[in-house]
Amino acid sequence: MKKLLLKTILVLVVFLICAYLVITNSFFIKSIVLPIISFSTGTKITVAAIEISPVKGQFSFDNMAITQNDKFKADIAHFDTQLNIFDLFRNKLKINNFKITNLNAVYSLQRKDTRESSISEIKNLNMSIPYFETNGKGVLNFSSNIATTSGENTVSGSIQGNVNAIIGTNGLPESFDLKAVLKLEQNTTPIICKFESKQNGEKIPFTAFLNIKNLPLQPFFQAFIKGAYQKTNGYINSLNINANAPDLYEKNLIQTLNGDLTSFAKDIYIPFDLLKNPLAQLMLIPLEVISKFDSSSSFKLFSKSSSNVQSATSEILSGKKLLEFKTGDVRISMKNGDADISNFEFNGTSKSAVQRITITGTINKNQQINLNTITKISGFSIPLRLKGTLANPQHESIELIRGIINQNIDTVGKIIDAATQQNSKINQTTKSIINVIENITK
């Protein structure tokens, strides 16, 4: 019985040694492992040379190429890392000298609905992690050249920065501090991002902070927007986001979120595709309500203006016209998932489809709204007091009439002045109109 047990153990040891020699063999990885990964992911992966030494904890490869559907291609000249594999059995991970050298990537975006297309590139990306240890510290350094090209238009630049982190026993960062500088043409954008979390019982409360200054948006529209981008633009002067919540892994995280967002931007040309973004959708709320106005109701007082307004609104919502503004100022705070909009103001020019949009009020975690908006379209200001929900906003007709007259008092005055210059009968009629207006606006 003892001899049989010894033989069994010996066979298992020999099997493990053979398995180790096979699995860590570069030929096995190149010929078996990578083709399986390529097949399962639909991504072609090849590598010129691989070196593995589990005992020493070393792993490296040269000239890896990754291709996916002709849309994405990448190659890495060299990768090298060193870790203590025996630490894994102690639920610990320690990495030394993680390095990626000369990574190049190309992403192509073909827009089906237009003739526009773009190519975005990462060139000569170098990344290193001098050290990383669970229940310890981690450092990441990176630098790269970047470019986006469409036709004859190319925007190029670079990004470099570092991340300092403290890693918890669960492998998640208890804190990290990212500082980076993005340069695009003549523009320099500093980026600061901070995050802190520490497990408290079964929950992981966290705080986060993001600050970005002087960020041009055109290169990002050019690289990632699926629709036409050439008529889009924008420049973020400043963006600040503070956020915190009692549990990072809360299923309904948004309903427990606290924080604030402030932003100031200029020369904004918003493509229709971007209006699907939750923040940009705020602009659509008053426009969608206005588009459903019955021209025979409140708007019949200003038939010509209402016709121009509804025509312009229809063109915006159908994507025929862009929303373009000279400035945009946003200040939103959130407490336990309830948003308080203290300012949401975008100002265009006299030639803009929408000359002005302002929104203040609240949106609670159940998407119920209590908003005051003023939208100036085709020179005509339309104030709305909206209640209901985001999906089904409601307005009050009497409030609408009173607000339209108050907001467009100059227009009303011009109509009355023109009328009083005709004859005495019209003069008497206009006095009656004035009395009605005064009663409405009280």
C-alpha atoms as one frame of an Amber mdcrd trajectory, in Angstrom:
protein
   0.000   0.000   0.000   2.854   2.368   0.903   4.684   1.536  -2.337   1.536
   2.277  -4.342   1.138   5.619  -2.589   4.774   6.528  -3.245   4.427   5.594
  -6.920   1.285   7.709  -7.187   3.011  10.715  -5.634   6.029  10.198  -7.916
   3.779  10.075 -10.992   1.995  13.255  -9.895   5.301  15.068  -9.353   6.573
  13.981 -12.770   3.257  15.018 -14.325   3.411  18.441 -12.675   6.993  18.955
 -13.818   6.070  17.979 -17.380   2.992  20.200 -17.285   5.108  23.043 -15.979
   7.667  22.567 -18.769   4.918  22.441 -21.393   2.815  25.332 -20.124   5.797
  27.630 -19.673   7.210  26.674 -23.053   7.061  29.578 -25.514   6.105  27.248
 -28.373   3.062  25.991 -26.411   1.919  29.551 -25.654   2.464  30.800 -29.211
   0.937  27.738 -30.909  -1.863  26.773 -28.494  -2.736  29.482 -25.958  -2.707
  32.560 -28.219  -4.742  30.928 -31.036  -7.386  29.897 -28.481  -7.537  33.458
 -27.113  -7.697  34.844 -30.667 -10.557  32.525 -31.597 -12.609  33.210 -28.459
 -12.226  37.005 -28.660 -12.301  37.483 -32.428  -8.956  39.247 -32.170  -5.821
  38.086 -33.919  -2.840  37.986 -31.535   0.689  37.053 -32.532   4.042  37.389
 -30.792   7.600  36.959 -32.036   9.281  35.734 -28.841   8.248  34.821 -25.292
  10.353  34.179 -22.218   8.870  32.762 -19.005  10.590  31.825 -15.780   8.024
  31.180 -13.008  10.730  30.361 -10.461  12.319  33.759 -10.962   8.936  35.384
 -11.523   9.975  36.819 -14.897   7.781  37.166 -17.961   8.579  39.024 -21.182
   7.702  39.070 -24.861   8.779  40.900 -28.011   6.840  42.245 -30.979   3.257
  41.417 -30.084   0.672  42.334 -32.744  -3.084  42.687 -32.091  -5.645  43.129
 -34.898  -9.431  43.344 -34.706 -11.679  43.702 -37.796  -9.400  46.267 -39.445
 -10.779  48.840 -36.999  -8.161  48.396 -34.311  -4.510  47.497 -34.633  -1.768
  47.573 -32.035   1.793  46.403 -31.649   4.032  46.289 -28.592   7.772  46.224
 -29.154   8.640  44.838 -25.718   6.957  43.861 -22.467   8.712  42.799 -19.296
   7.671  42.220 -15.691   8.838  40.483 -12.557   6.694  39.149  -9.720   7.006
  36.711  -6.859   4.691  33.865  -7.892   4.782  32.303  -4.422   3.148  35.443
  -2.993  -0.017  34.473  -4.871  -0.449  31.520  -2.516  -0.450  34.015   0.352
  -3.179  36.141  -1.288  -0.607  38.778  -2.070   0.613  40.295  -5.308   3.935
  42.051  -5.703   5.186  43.324  -9.055   8.557  44.844  -9.815   9.689  46.553
 -13.004   6.525  46.242 -15.069   7.369  47.819 -18.435   5.650  48.330 -21.770
   7.981  49.756 -24.383   6.951  51.421 -27.616   3.258  50.553 -27.910   1.580
  51.809 -31.090  -2.174  51.601 -31.668  -4.478  52.711 -34.490  -8.276  53.002
 -34.243 -10.309  53.680 -37.402 -13.849  55.057 -37.318 -15.922  54.947 -40.502
 -19.152  56.958 -40.331 -21.847  55.099 -42.274 -24.212  58.046 -42.617 -21.562
  60.465 -43.890 -18.421  60.465 -45.976 -16.414  61.439 -42.925 -14.008  59.007
 -41.284 -11.116  59.349 -38.879  -8.005  57.578 -37.671  -6.851  57.924 -34.062
  -3.338  56.908 -33.103  -1.265  56.268 -30.009   2.405  56.417 -30.864   5.418
  55.335 -28.828   3.528  54.732 -25.584   5.898  53.866 -22.773   4.502  52.705
 -19.445   6.250  51.532 -16.313   5.285  50.372 -12.825   8.443  50.511 -10.714
   6.618  48.666  -7.958   3.132  47.462  -7.048   2.155  45.579  -3.907  -1.173
  44.684  -2.345  -1.467  46.167   1.113   1.253  48.547  -0.015   2.024  51.184
  -2.618   1.958  51.337  -6.372   3.399  53.784  -8.897   2.596  54.137 -12.601
   4.417  56.392 -15.076   3.345  56.868 -18.692   4.027  58.996 -21.771   2.784
  58.868 -25.344   2.316  60.798 -28.564  -1.241  60.954 -29.916  -2.932  62.050
 -33.156  -6.320  62.084 -34.856  -6.570  62.407 -38.644  -9.505  62.943 -40.962
  -8.866  63.793 -44.581  -6.267  66.542 -44.560  -7.066  67.582 -40.992  -4.653
  66.207 -38.365  -4.533  67.132 -34.680  -1.438  65.863 -32.886   0.016  66.135
 -29.428   1.206  64.181 -26.421   0.221  63.061 -22.943   2.366  62.211 -19.965
   1.751  61.721 -16.292   1.907  59.478 -13.257  -0.305  57.704 -10.747   0.562
  57.161  -7.101  -1.643  54.653  -5.315  -2.074  52.803  -2.039  -3.355  49.268
  -2.625  -5.587  47.458  -0.142  -5.435  43.792   0.816  -8.246  43.062  -1.658
  -6.153  44.427  -4.528  -8.336  47.529  -4.933  -6.840  51.006  -4.539  -7.540
  52.659  -1.223  -6.340  55.835  -2.874  -4.829  57.006  -6.109  -3.632  60.360
  -7.305  -3.360  60.924 -11.065  -1.594  63.948 -12.498  -1.235  64.313 -16.248
  -0.624  66.929 -18.919  -2.324  66.649 -22.306  -0.908  68.741 -25.151  -2.864
  69.155 -28.384  -1.283  71.504 -30.922  -0.731  74.765 -29.015  -3.084  73.874
 -26.179  -1.987  72.511 -22.766  -4.531  70.704 -20.572  -3.662  69.803 -16.960
  -5.641  66.859 -15.557  -5.930  65.956 -11.874  -7.925  62.991 -10.598  -8.039
  61.713  -7.003  -9.835  58.762  -5.486 -10.021  57.424  -1.930 -11.799  54.381
  -0.556 -11.364  52.049   2.384 -13.468  49.041   3.229 -15.726  49.552   6.235
 -17.308  46.239   7.123 -19.173  45.039   4.046 -19.249  48.490   2.449 -16.595
  50.471   0.583 -17.279  54.217   0.925 -15.401  56.431  -1.514 -14.655  60.006
  -2.507 -13.525  61.145  -5.957 -12.308  64.400  -7.487 -11.644  65.455 -11.084
 -10.268  68.743 -12.365  -9.655  69.534 -16.042  -8.707  72.881 -17.562  -8.334
  74.186 -21.105  -9.626  71.115 -22.925 -10.469  71.390 -26.670 -13.306  69.029
 -27.633 -12.919  68.935 -31.409 -10.217  66.179 -31.393 -12.495  63.944 -29.282
 -15.490  64.595 -31.537 -13.259  63.777 -34.491 -12.044  60.548 -32.892 -15.188
  59.107 -31.325 -18.434  60.694 -32.557 -20.222  58.402 -35.008 -22.197  61.144
 -36.758 -20.866  64.133 -38.676 -18.251  65.894 -36.548 -16.828  68.601 -38.814
 -19.440  71.135 -37.720 -18.884  70.388 -34.041 -16.564  72.147 -31.662 -16.149
  73.155 -28.052 -13.658  74.244 -25.435 -13.899  73.452 -21.731 -12.289  76.254
 -19.744 -12.789  74.374 -16.496 -14.472  71.220 -15.226 -14.639  70.228 -11.557
 -16.378  67.136 -10.195 -16.562  66.080  -6.545 -18.365  62.874  -5.670 -18.825
  60.523  -2.730 -21.085  57.644  -1.748 -21.364  55.203   1.186 -20.673  52.095
  -0.953 -18.768  51.845  -4.238 -20.529  48.591  -5.138 -24.064  49.723  -4.315
 -26.360  48.343  -7.021 -28.169  51.684  -7.370 -25.092  53.821  -6.846 -26.601
  56.927  -8.443 -29.339  56.976  -5.777 -26.785  57.273  -2.961 -24.420  59.675
  -4.709 -23.422  63.037  -3.226 -21.292  65.750  -4.778 -21.209  68.660  -7.169
 -20.289  69.497 -10.741 -19.207  72.889 -12.050 -18.140  73.653 -15.590 -17.594
  76.610 -17.878 -17.237  76.144 -21.630 -17.191  78.299 -24.753 -17.682  78.056
 -28.533 -19.819  74.933 -28.187 -21.270  73.196 -31.235 -23.095  70.127 -29.975
 -23.658  67.250 -32.432 -27.063  65.559 -32.269 -25.460  62.229 -31.226 -24.146
  63.866 -28.058 -27.635  64.913 -26.994 -28.065  61.313 -25.816 -25.702  62.177
 -22.963 -27.676  62.663 -19.684 -26.259  66.165 -19.086 -26.922  67.298 -22.667
 -30.433  65.829 -22.478 -31.352  68.597 -20.048 -31.356  70.924 -23.059 -33.869
  68.729 -24.837 -36.486  68.813 -22.064 -37.843  72.317 -22.815 -37.355  71.831
 -26.565 -39.397  68.634 -26.584 -42.177  70.285 -24.558 -42.226  73.272 -26.926
 -42.366  70.993 -29.962 -45.646  69.509 -28.660 -47.416  72.840 -28.191 -50.798
  73.062 -29.884 -50.666  76.171 -32.069 -54.378  76.721 -31.398 -53.884  77.099
 -27.635 -51.516  79.411 -25.746 -49.389  80.123 -28.776 -52.296  81.540 -30.817
 -51.555  84.943 -29.241 -48.298  85.011 -31.202 -49.041  82.961 -34.319 -46.085
  84.151 -36.412 -43.589  83.760 -33.568 -44.977  80.354 -32.614 -44.623  79.153
 -36.203 -40.958  80.204 -36.306 -40.303  78.651 -32.904 -41.835  75.287 -33.728
 -40.081  75.164 -37.106 -36.679  75.802 -35.488 -37.402  73.309 -32.681 -38.345
  70.610 -35.183 -35.095  71.112 -37.110 -33.037  70.803 -33.914 -34.772  67.661
 -32.661 -34.474  66.010 -36.084 -30.743  66.726 -36.196 -30.952  69.180 -39.124
 -29.573  72.003 -36.982 -26.841  71.991 -34.358 -27.114  73.482 -30.925 -24.403
  76.141 -30.907 -23.502  78.425 -28.029 -20.841  81.008 -27.285 -20.762  80.151
 -23.567 -22.039  77.467 -21.229 -22.115  77.629 -17.427 -23.223  74.626 -15.334
 -23.486  74.240 -11.556 -25.193  71.124 -10.199 -25.091  69.598  -6.724 -26.341
  66.185  -5.661 -27.416  64.766  -2.307 -28.443  61.137  -1.923 -29.171  60.949
  -5.633 -31.290  64.132  -5.762 -29.911  66.782  -8.146 -30.205  70.506  -7.444
 -29.517  72.592 -10.565 -28.531  76.058  -9.373 -27.414  77.121 -12.861 -27.588
  75.599 -16.321 -27.148  78.456 -18.748 -26.066  78.374 -22.394 -25.953  81.541
 -24.494 -25.695  81.621 -28.268 -25.743  84.409 -30.839 -28.577  86.061 -32.762
 -27.942  83.573 -35.596 -28.010  80.482 -33.354 -30.968  78.100 -33.639 -31.392
  78.519 -29.878 -30.179  81.878 -28.594 -30.432  80.971 -24.917 -31.360  78.163
 -22.564 -31.501  78.499 -18.785 -32.627  75.784 -16.375 -32.870  75.801 -12.592
 -34.629  73.460 -10.200 -34.471  69.871  -9.005 -34.507  66.322 -10.341 -34.901
  63.663  -7.660 -33.605  60.091  -7.651 -36.936  58.863  -9.049 -36.540  61.263
 -12.022 -39.355  63.521 -10.823 -38.701  67.114 -11.885 -39.461  70.625 -10.664
 -37.745  72.882 -13.193 -37.930  76.497 -14.309 -36.646  77.016 -17.841 -36.364
  79.897 -20.295 -35.651  79.034 -23.919 -35.093  81.737 -26.511 -35.731  80.500
 -30.051 -35.986  82.676 -33.174 -35.851  85.766 -30.951 -38.825  84.611 -28.870
 -38.447  83.682 -25.174 -40.535  80.821 -23.799 -40.527  80.308 -20.024 -41.727
  76.975 -18.697 -42.425  75.645 -15.235 -42.047  71.907 -15.648 -43.204  69.163
 -13.314 -43.852  65.465 -13.743 -40.948  63.228 -14.731 -38.043  63.346 -17.142
 -39.890  60.915 -19.396 -43.164  62.857 -19.193 -42.625  66.552 -18.324 -45.771
  68.675 -17.817 -46.301  72.465 -17.981 -49.056  74.801 -16.780 -50.869  76.731
 -19.557 -51.758  79.795 -17.438 -48.179  80.056 -16.211 -47.055  79.739 -19.835
 -49.221  82.659 -21.038 -48.150  84.885 -18.141 -44.511  83.964 -18.645 -44.543
  84.503 -22.411 -45.937  88.007 -21.981 -43.475  88.893 -19.215 -40.491  87.552
 -21.125 -41.510  89.170 -24.429 -42.916  92.463 -23.140 -40.942  94.427 -25.738
 -42.529  92.409 -28.540 -45.997  92.902 -27.059 -45.321  96.605 -26.655 -44.338
  96.975 -30.297 -47.547  95.260 -31.396 -49.643  97.586 -29.236 -47.783 100.738
 -30.330 -48.319  99.835 -33.970 -51.997  99.279 -33.330 -52.586 102.581 -31.511
 -51.248 104.554 -34.438 -54.090 103.359 -36.741 -57.328 104.919 -35.473 -59.415
 105.557 -32.388 -61.366 102.295 -32.608 -58.174 100.275 -32.620 -56.928 102.507
 -29.817 -59.889 101.487 -27.670 -59.288  97.836 -28.529 -55.637  98.012 -27.556
 -56.557  99.559 -24.210 -58.706  96.525 -23.580 -55.793  94.278 -24.529 -53.562
  96.150 -22.104 -56.085  95.614 -19.302 -56.168  91.877 -20.056 -52.392  91.681
 -20.091 -52.130  93.558 -16.802 -54.590  91.134 -15.187 -52.731  88.101 -16.545
 -49.309  89.291 -15.432 -50.309  90.285 -11.900
